[in-house]
Amino acid sequence: MRPIDPTLASEAVSLVTGPRQAAYAHPAVNFARIAALWSPILGVQVTPEQVALCMVMVKIGRELNKPSRDNTVDAIGYLLTLDACRED
């Protein structure tokens, strides 16, 4: 059996707290922009939290097609951004 690779999570943390956050802003801000764009297309009000969940599903869909480390790291990263988008 293959052991759990802790570097997957640490890589995801580094990405979402470093270069990607610097490039795209805090996830709550970035996903609010995306939600505002998706809402009229989908005909429903989309929240930043829903954007994060949909992006996790995009990575799962890609993983089902062709497994890769990138999909796993990004899915973990999007789950981390979901937590960052939640209001206290």
Steps between C-alpha positions, in 0.01 A plus 500: 500500500616848420530736801320834515718770345507800736669713236170522307343710773811707565530576127134607490548728802805660337310564178186652649683715754780609268513550124136434419364725774744770394387463137124472555433671838348338807271211402192676639568799273595296193210256536254787559606636160458157342162453672382834359596382150346153537171616655342651185619209287353241737192706585551456875690688767842333538707545815878501538468177698317336208774613263757325720292181506450509123873539447559194720258313272692620191814345645316179587365482143851540363629239743237254379620556145874489569640470853779743584667653800398845377130411522540374855703800615257744339194324648655529846580864428142576397375338822734731690359799311149384587591533866646846436176610330274398787372786710535467876 
